[in-house]
Amino acid sequence: MITTFELNNIIGRQVSFKDCDPREKLVKVIGNFYHYDLASGTNVVPEETYVIKHAEGNVLILQKK
């Protein structure tokens, strides 16, 4: 379930490779670390920008911009 905080502050935010820790599958958003999965099922790429599309529990779903 998506909370109001997630809708107002996290969903739709852009993140880059520098915000991600691919080994631990963590992304830093607003100073906090969250687990993430990619919508495309691949790995984060340094030259790409990603948008947080959805939250499933404590996992953020990232999609290439």
Secondary structure, DSSP 8 states (H G I E B T S, - for coil): ---HHHHHHTTT-EEEGGGEETTTTEEEETTEEEEEEETTSS---TT-EEEEEEEETTEEEEEE-
